[in-house]
């Protein structure tokens, strides 16, 4: 299920970044290498601070239940 992005994990030292590009007025998200990536290496992306803040908030709410 899902697409290839399910294989991209978080890292504080990512090797890919996402960019928004438009083709015929339709936005597409692409991933671009930040450095050389060896064959079979894991793709790593920095999820961003908002992702972790929302996750932490959800964990706190679960504990309070």
C-alpha positions as CSV (number, residue, x, y, z in Angstrom):
1,X,0.0,0.0,0.0
2,X,1.1,3.6,-0.6
3,X,3.8,4.9,-2.8
4,X,7.6,4.9,-2.6
5,X,7.7,7.7,0.0
6,X,6.7,5.2,2.7
7,X,10.4,4.1,2.5
8,X,11.8,7.5,3.2
9,X,12.6,8.0,6.9
10,X,13.4,10.9,9.2
11,X,17.0,12.0,9.8
12,X,18.7,15.0,11.3
13,X,21.2,14.6,8.6
14,X,19.0,14.0,5.5
15,X,20.2,12.9,2.1
16,X,17.1,14.1,0.2
17,X,14.9,17.1,0.3
18,X,11.5,17.8,-1.1
19,X,10.6,20.4,-3.7
20,X,7.3,21.6,-5.1
21,X,7.2,21.8,-8.8
22,X,4.3,22.7,-11.1
23,X,3.6,21.0,-14.4
24,X,0.6,22.4,-16.3
25,X,-0.6,24.1,-13.1
26,X,-0.6,20.8,-11.1
27,X,1.7,20.7,-8.1
28,X,4.0,17.7,-7.8
29,X,6.3,17.0,-4.9
30,X,9.7,15.7,-6.0
31,X,12.7,14.5,-3.9
32,X,16.2,15.7,-4.8
33,X,19.5,14.2,-3.5
34,X,21.4,16.6,-1.2
35,X,24.6,14.5,-1.6
36,X,25.7,11.3,-3.4
37,X,23.6,8.3,-2.4
38,X,25.0,4.8,-2.7
39,X,23.1,2.0,-4.2
40,X,20.7,0.4,-1.6
41,X,21.2,3.2,0.9
42,X,18.3,4.4,2.9
43,X,16.6,7.6,1.8
44,X,16.4,10.1,4.7
45,X,14.4,13.3,4.9
46,X,14.0,15.8,7.7
47,X,10.3,15.7,8.6
48,X,10.4,19.2,10.1
49,X,9.7,20.7,13.5
50,X,5.9,20.9,13.0
51,X,5.7,17.1,12.5
52,X,7.4,16.4,15.8
53,X,5.4,19.1,17.7
54,X,2.1,17.5,16.5
55,X,3.3,14.0,17.3
56,X,4.4,15.1,20.8
57,X,1.1,16.8,21.3
58,X,-0.8,13.6,20.3
59,X,1.4,11.5,22.7
60,X,0.6,13.8,25.6
61,X,-3.1,13.6,24.9
62,X,-2.9,9.8,24.8
63,X,-1.2,9.7,28.2
64,X,-3.8,12.0,29.7
65,X,-6.7,9.7,28.7
